[in-house]
Amino acid sequence: MQTLFNLDTDYAIESCDYHTYPTPILHPDRILPFHDLVFVLDGSWEIYQDGEPFLCEAGDAILLAAGHHHYGKVGCAPGTRTIFVHFYEIGAKEPGANSLAIETIVRHGNGYMLKRLLDELVFQNNIPATPENPGIVSSLLKTILCQIYTLQTVTGTANRSIYSVAKRILEDPSRFIPTKELADLAGMSERQFRTRFIQVFKQTPHNYQMSEKLRGAREMLLNYPEAGLKEIASCFGFYDAFHLSRSFKKAYGVSPTAYRKDNSSPGRI
């Protein structure tokens, strides 16, 4: 099933936030008057739309269209985490030349850029409203729809190989994988792989690995207060605590120790 979205229309949010499901739970049985976009951060969830099942795994985005029947028959995997966005058109216009046809589910195994956009959308939705806020939110929603459309139209063995390699990087966080090794996994020359990787992820393979490792280190700093910098550095492939501290401060403008101290309240990541 495809849903058409007119980019000449403005969009608004009904609600959006992060959800964590420590134990299995069925997707609610409902028909919503607005669209429901779900991005799976971790875990998996089987969701039905009008009788058709869609198994959503980490990195997948599912767009449940307004006015359709959504429900679940099997609970999500324990520990599943999602970002959800309930949104709707303002003064909806008929689909035209500037419209996107988006599939119900988009599978791409990573979702780095999409997650960044969704993080920003949640942030914008939760700060005090300003006169500019509705326009920012509408623009972000359109950008997210464009990103999903771009991801669903990625075709060809080469791009599938790039996403497979990105998944491999995330599955082996304890070391920095040399670009040559990644290129071999993708079945490309090192130069071709680097060029293709930048086209897909808008950054070099090394910078991608660094950003993902720092993100993991940042979460470990807050979720495991007993873990020392040496242990965290080892988990994410840094040479030592100094290497981690230097890279962390360069990325976030503050040392890991200061970051942990300033953000140690429950639930903050």
C-alpha positions as a Markdown table, in Angstrom:
| # | Residue | x | y | z |
|---|---|---|---|---|
| 1 | Met | 0.0 | 0.0 | 0.0 |
| 2 | Gln | 1.2 | 3.5 | -0.8 |
| 3 | Thr | 0.1 | 6.8 | 0.8 |
| 4 | Leu | 0.3 | 10.1 | -1.1 |
| 5 | Phe | 1.7 | 13.1 | 0.6 |
| 6 | Asn | 1.5 | 16.6 | -1.1 |
| 7 | Leu | 4.6 | 18.6 | -0.3 |
| 8 | Asp | 2.6 | 21.8 | -1.1 |
| 9 | Thr | 0.5 | 21.1 | 2.0 |
| 10 | Asp | 1.5 | 22.1 | 5.6 |
| 11 | Tyr | 1.7 | 19.5 | 8.3 |
| 12 | Ala | 1.2 | 19.5 | 12.0 |
| 13 | Ile | 1.9 | 17.1 | 14.9 |
| 14 | Glu | -0.8 | 15.6 | 17.1 |
| 15 | Ser | 1.9 | 14.0 | 19.3 |
| 16 | Cys | 5.4 | 12.6 | 19.1 |
| 17 | Asp | 7.8 | 11.1 | 21.5 |
| 18 | Tyr | 10.0 | 8.1 | 22.4 |
| 19 | His | 8.6 | 4.8 | 23.7 |
| 20 | Thr | 10.3 | 2.0 | 25.5 |
| 21 | Tyr | 8.5 | -1.4 | 26.0 |
| 22 | Pro | 10.3 | -3.5 | 28.6 |
| 23 | Thr | 7.8 | -6.3 | 28.2 |
| 24 | Pro | 6.0 | -7.5 | 25.0 |
| 25 | Ile | 2.9 | -5.4 | 24.2 |
| 26 | Leu | 0.4 | -5.6 | 21.3 |
| 27 | His | 0.1 | -2.6 | 18.9 |
| 28 | Pro | -3.1 | -0.9 | 19.8 |
| 29 | Asp | -6.2 | -1.9 | 17.8 |
| 30 | Arg | -7.5 | 1.3 | 16.3 |
| 31 | Ile | -8.3 | 3.6 | 13.4 |
| 32 | Leu | -6.8 | 7.0 | 13.8 |
| 33 | Pro | -7.8 | 10.3 | 12.2 |
| 34 | Phe | -4.1 | 11.1 | 11.6 |
| 35 | His | -1.1 | 9.3 | 10.3 |
| 36 | Asp | 1.1 | 7.3 | 12.6 |
| 37 | Leu | 4.8 | 7.1 | 11.8 |
| 38 | Val | 6.8 | 4.6 | 13.8 |
| 39 | Phe | 10.6 | 4.3 | 13.7 |
| 40 | Val | 12.1 | 1.2 | 15.4 |
| 41 | Leu | 15.3 | 2.0 | 17.4 |
| 42 | Asp | 15.8 | -1.4 | 18.9 |
| 43 | Gly | 13.9 | -4.7 | 19.0 |
| 44 | Ser | 11.0 | -5.7 | 16.6 |
| 45 | Trp | 7.3 | -5.4 | 16.3 |
| 46 | Glu | 4.7 | -7.0 | 14.1 |
| 47 | Ile | 2.0 | -4.5 | 13.1 |
| 48 | Tyr | -1.0 | -5.1 | 10.9 |
| 49 | Gln | -2.7 | -2.6 | 8.6 |
| 50 | Asp | -6.0 | -3.6 | 7.0 |
| 51 | Gly | -5.2 | -7.3 | 7.6 |
| 52 | Glu | -1.6 | -7.1 | 6.1 |
| 53 | Pro | 1.2 | -7.9 | 8.6 |
| 54 | Phe | 4.4 | -5.9 | 8.6 |
| 55 | Leu | 7.4 | -7.1 | 10.8 |
| 56 | Cys | 9.3 | -4.0 | 11.8 |
| 57 | Glu | 12.9 | -4.4 | 13.0 |
| 58 | Ala | 15.6 | -2.0 | 14.2 |
| 59 | Gly | 16.1 | 0.7 | 11.5 |
| 60 | Asp | 12.7 | 0.2 | 9.9 |
| 61 | Ala | 10.1 | 2.9 | 9.5 |
| 62 | Ile | 6.4 | 2.1 | 9.2 |
| 63 | Leu | 3.9 | 4.6 | 8.1 |
| 64 | Leu | 0.3 | 3.7 | 9.2 |
| 65 | Ala | -2.1 | 5.8 | 7.2 |
| 66 | Ala | -5.0 | 7.8 | 8.7 |
| 67 | Gly | -8.4 | 6.1 | 8.4 |
| 68 | His | -7.0 | 2.6 | 8.2 |
| 69 | His | -7.2 | -0.3 | 10.7 |
| 70 | His | -4.0 | -0.9 | 12.6 |
| 71 | Tyr | -3.5 | -3.6 | 15.2 |
| 72 | Gly | -1.2 | -6.3 | 16.5 |
| 73 | Lys | -1.5 | -10.0 | 17.1 |
| 74 | Val | 1.9 | -10.6 | 18.6 |
| 75 | Gly | 3.6 | -8.5 | 21.2 |
| 76 | Cys | 6.8 | -6.6 | 20.4 |
| 77 | Ala | 10.2 | -8.0 | 21.5 |
| 78 | Pro | 11.2 | -7.2 | 25.1 |
| 79 | Gly | 13.1 | -3.9 | 25.2 |
| 80 | Thr | 11.8 | -2.6 | 21.9 |
| 81 | Arg | 12.3 | 1.2 | 21.6 |
| 82 | Thr | 10.6 | 3.4 | 19.1 |
| 83 | Ile | 10.0 | 7.0 | 18.0 |
| 84 | Phe | 6.4 | 7.7 | 17.1 |
| 85 | Val | 4.9 | 10.7 | 15.3 |
| 86 | His | 1.2 | 11.3 | 14.9 |
| 87 | Phe | 0.7 | 13.9 | 12.3 |
| 88 | Tyr | -1.9 | 15.3 | 9.9 |
| 89 | Glu | -2.3 | 17.7 | 6.9 |
| 90 | Ile | -3.5 | 21.2 | 7.4 |
| 91 | Gly | -6.0 | 22.2 | 4.8 |
| 92 | Ala | -5.2 | 19.1 | 2.7 |
| 93 | Lys | -4.8 | 19.6 | -1.0 |
| 94 | Glu | -5.4 | 17.1 | -3.8 |
| 95 | Pro | -2.2 | 15.1 | -4.7 |
| 96 | Gly | -0.3 | 16.9 | -7.5 |
| 97 | Ala | 3.0 | 16.9 | -9.3 |
| 98 | Asn | 4.8 | 17.7 | -6.0 |
| 99 | Ser | 3.5 | 14.6 | -4.2 |
| 100 | Leu | 5.3 | 11.6 | -2.8 |
| 101 | Ala | 4.0 | 8.0 | -2.8 |
| 102 | Ile | 5.3 | 6.3 | 0.3 |
| 103 | Glu | 5.2 | 2.6 | 1.0 |
| 104 | Thr | 3.8 | 1.3 | 4.3 |
| 105 | Ile | 7.2 | 0.1 | 5.5 |
| 106 | Val | 10.7 | 1.1 | 4.5 |
| 107 | Arg | 13.5 | -1.3 | 5.4 |
| 108 | His | 17.0 | 0.1 | 5.2 |
| 109 | Gly | 18.8 | -1.5 | 8.2 |
| 110 | Asn | 20.2 | 1.7 | 9.7 |
| 111 | Gly | 18.2 | 4.9 | 9.5 |
| 112 | Tyr | 21.0 | 7.2 | 10.8 |
| 113 | Met | 19.8 | 10.4 | 9.0 |
| 114 | Leu | 16.2 | 9.6 | 9.6 |
| 115 | Lys | 16.7 | 9.2 | 13.3 |
| 116 | Arg | 18.5 | 12.5 | 13.5 |
| 117 | Leu | 15.6 | 14.2 | 11.8 |
| 118 | Leu | 13.1 | 12.5 | 14.1 |
| 119 | Asp | 15.2 | 13.4 | 17.2 |
| 120 | Glu | 15.0 | 17.1 | 16.1 |
| 121 | Leu | 11.2 | 16.8 | 15.5 |
| 122 | Val | 10.7 | 15.4 | 19.0 |
| 123 | Phe | 12.8 | 18.3 | 20.4 |
| 124 | Gln | 10.9 | 21.0 | 18.5 |
| 125 | Asn | 7.6 | 19.5 | 19.6 |
| 126 | Asn | 8.6 | 19.6 | 23.3 |
| 127 | Ile | 10.0 | 23.1 | 23.6 |
| 128 | Pro | 7.8 | 26.1 | 24.4 |
| 129 | Ala | 5.9 | 27.2 | 21.3 |
| 130 | Thr | 7.0 | 30.2 | 19.3 |
| 131 | Pro | 5.5 | 31.9 | 16.3 |
| 132 | Glu | 8.1 | 30.1 | 14.1 |
| 133 | Asn | 7.5 | 26.7 | 15.6 |
| 134 | Pro | 4.6 | 25.5 | 13.4 |
| 135 | Gly | 6.6 | 26.3 | 10.3 |
| 136 | Ile | 9.7 | 24.5 | 11.6 |
| 137 | Val | 7.7 | 21.4 | 12.5 |
| 138 | Ser | 6.0 | 21.4 | 9.1 |
| 139 | Ser | 9.3 | 21.7 | 7.3 |
| 140 | Leu | 10.8 | 19.0 | 9.4 |
| 141 | Leu | 7.9 | 16.6 | 8.6 |
| 142 | Lys | 8.3 | 17.3 | 4.9 |
| 143 | Thr | 12.0 | 16.6 | 5.1 |
| 144 | Ile | 11.3 | 13.4 | 7.0 |
| 145 | Leu | 8.8 | 12.3 | 4.3 |
| 146 | Cys | 11.4 | 13.1 | 1.6 |
| 147 | Gln | 14.1 | 11.1 | 3.5 |
| 148 | Ile | 11.7 | 8.1 | 3.7 |
| 149 | Tyr | 10.9 | 8.4 | 0.0 |
| 150 | Thr | 14.6 | 8.5 | -0.8 |
| 151 | Leu | 15.3 | 5.5 | 1.3 |
| 152 | Gln | 12.5 | 3.4 | -0.3 |
| 153 | Thr | 13.8 | 4.3 | -3.8 |
| 154 | Val | 17.3 | 3.2 | -3.1 |
| 155 | Thr | 17.9 | 0.3 | -5.5 |
| 156 | Gly | 20.7 | -1.8 | -6.8 |
| 157 | Thr | 23.2 | -4.2 | -5.4 |
| 158 | Ala | 25.7 | -1.4 | -4.6 |
| 159 | Asn | 23.5 | 0.5 | -2.3 |
| 160 | Arg | 22.2 | -2.6 | -0.6 |
| 161 | Ser | 25.8 | -3.5 | 0.1 |
| 162 | Ile | 26.4 | -0.1 | 1.7 |
| 163 | Tyr | 23.6 | -0.6 | 4.1 |
| 164 | Ser | 24.7 | -4.1 | 4.9 |
| 165 | Val | 28.2 | -2.8 | 5.7 |
| 166 | Ala | 26.7 | 0.0 | 7.9 |
| 167 | Lys | 24.8 | -2.7 | 9.8 |
| 168 | Arg | 28.0 | -4.7 | 10.2 |
| 169 | Ile | 29.6 | -1.6 | 11.8 |
| 170 | Leu | 26.9 | -1.3 | 14.3 |
| 171 | Glu | 27.1 | -5.0 | 15.1 |
| 172 | Asp | 30.8 | -4.8 | 16.0 |
| 173 | Pro | 31.2 | -1.6 | 18.1 |
| 174 | Ser | 34.4 | -2.8 | 19.9 |
| 175 | Arg | 36.7 | -1.7 | 17.1 |
| 176 | Phe | 37.2 | 0.8 | 14.3 |
| 177 | Ile | 37.0 | -1.3 | 11.1 |
| 178 | Pro | 39.5 | -0.1 | 8.4 |
| 179 | Thr | 37.9 | 1.3 | 5.3 |
| 180 | Lys | 39.7 | -1.4 | 3.2 |
| 181 | Glu | 38.0 | -4.2 | 5.2 |
| 182 | Leu | 34.6 | -2.5 | 4.8 |
| 183 | Ala | 35.2 | -2.1 | 1.0 |
| 184 | Asp | 36.0 | -5.8 | 0.8 |
| 185 | Leu | 32.8 | -6.6 | 2.6 |
| 186 | Ala | 30.8 | -4.5 | 0.1 |
| 187 | Gly | 32.7 | -6.0 | -2.9 |
| 188 | Met | 34.0 | -2.7 | -4.1 |
| 189 | Ser | 37.3 | -0.9 | -4.4 |
| 190 | Glu | 38.2 | 1.3 | -1.5 |
| 191 | Arg | 37.8 | 4.5 | -3.5 |
| 192 | Gln | 34.4 | 3.4 | -4.9 |
| 193 | Phe | 33.2 | 2.3 | -1.5 |
| 194 | Arg | 34.2 | 5.6 | 0.1 |
| 195 | Thr | 32.4 | 7.6 | -2.6 |
| 196 | Arg | 29.3 | 5.5 | -2.4 |
| 197 | Phe | 29.2 | 5.6 | 1.4 |
| 198 | Ile | 29.4 | 9.4 | 1.4 |
| 199 | Gln | 26.6 | 9.6 | -1.1 |
| 200 | Val | 24.3 | 7.5 | 1.2 |
| 201 | Phe | 25.3 | 8.7 | 4.7 |
| 202 | Lys | 26.7 | 12.1 | 3.9 |
| 203 | Gln | 29.9 | 11.4 | 5.8 |
| 204 | Thr | 33.0 | 9.3 | 5.5 |
| 205 | Pro | 33.1 | 5.7 | 6.8 |
| 206 | His | 35.5 | 6.7 | 9.6 |
| 207 | Asn | 33.3 | 9.7 | 10.7 |
| 208 | Tyr | 30.3 | 7.4 | 10.6 |
| 209 | Gln | 32.0 | 4.9 | 12.9 |
| 210 | Met | 33.2 | 7.7 | 15.2 |
| 211 | Ser | 29.7 | 9.3 | 15.5 |
| 212 | Glu | 28.0 | 5.9 | 16.2 |
| 213 | Lys | 30.7 | 4.9 | 18.8 |
| 214 | Leu | 30.4 | 8.3 | 20.6 |
| 215 | Arg | 26.6 | 7.9 | 20.6 |
| 216 | Gly | 27.0 | 4.5 | 22.2 |
| 217 | Ala | 29.6 | 5.8 | 24.7 |
| 218 | Arg | 27.3 | 8.7 | 25.6 |
| 219 | Glu | 24.4 | 6.3 | 26.3 |
| 220 | Met | 26.7 | 4.0 | 28.4 |
| 221 | Leu | 27.9 | 7.0 | 30.4 |
| 222 | Leu | 24.3 | 7.7 | 31.5 |
| 223 | Asn | 22.9 | 4.2 | 31.7 |
| 224 | Tyr | 25.8 | 2.5 | 33.4 |
| 225 | Pro | 27.1 | 5.0 | 36.1 |
| 226 | Glu | 29.4 | 2.4 | 37.5 |
| 227 | Ala | 31.3 | 2.0 | 34.2 |
| 228 | Gly | 34.7 | 3.7 | 34.1 |
| 229 | Leu | 36.1 | 5.5 | 31.1 |
| 230 | Lys | 38.6 | 2.8 | 30.4 |
| 231 | Glu | 35.8 | 0.2 | 30.2 |
| 232 | Ile | 33.7 | 2.4 | 28.0 |
| 233 | Ala | 36.6 | 3.1 | 25.7 |
| 234 | Ser | 37.3 | -0.6 | 25.3 |
| 235 | Cys | 33.6 | -1.3 | 24.5 |
| 236 | Phe | 33.7 | 1.1 | 21.6 |
| 237 | Gly | 37.1 | 0.6 | 20.1 |
| 238 | Phe | 39.0 | 3.6 | 21.5 |
| 239 | Tyr | 42.7 | 3.1 | 22.3 |
| 240 | Asp | 42.3 | 4.2 | 25.9 |
| 241 | Ala | 40.3 | 6.6 | 28.1 |
| 242 | Phe | 42.3 | 9.6 | 26.8 |
| 243 | His | 41.4 | 8.8 | 23.2 |
| 244 | Leu | 37.7 | 8.5 | 24.2 |
| 245 | Ser | 37.8 | 11.8 | 26.2 |
| 246 | Arg | 39.5 | 13.7 | 23.5 |
| 247 | Ser | 37.1 | 12.5 | 20.8 |
| 248 | Phe | 34.1 | 13.0 | 23.0 |
| 249 | Lys | 35.0 | 16.6 | 23.9 |
| 250 | Lys | 35.7 | 17.4 | 20.2 |
| 251 | Ala | 32.2 | 16.1 | 19.3 |
| 252 | Tyr | 30.2 | 17.4 | 22.2 |
| 253 | Gly | 32.2 | 20.3 | 23.6 |
| 254 | Val | 32.5 | 18.7 | 27.1 |
| 255 | Ser | 34.4 | 15.9 | 28.7 |
| 256 | Pro | 32.7 | 12.5 | 29.3 |
| 257 | Thr | 33.0 | 13.0 | 33.1 |
| 258 | Ala | 31.4 | 16.4 | 32.9 |
| 259 | Tyr | 28.7 | 15.1 | 30.6 |
| 260 | Arg | 27.8 | 12.3 | 32.9 |
| 261 | Lys | 27.7 | 14.7 | 35.9 |
| 262 | Asp | 25.5 | 17.2 | 34.1 |
| 263 | Asn | 23.1 | 14.7 | 32.6 |
| 264 | Ser | 22.8 | 12.0 | 35.3 |
| 265 | Ser | 19.1 | 12.6 | 36.1 |
| 266 | Pro | 16.9 | 9.5 | 35.5 |
| 267 | Gly | 15.6 | 9.1 | 31.9 |
| 268 | Arg | 17.9 | 11.6 | 30.3 |
| 269 | Ile | 20.1 | 10.4 | 27.4 |
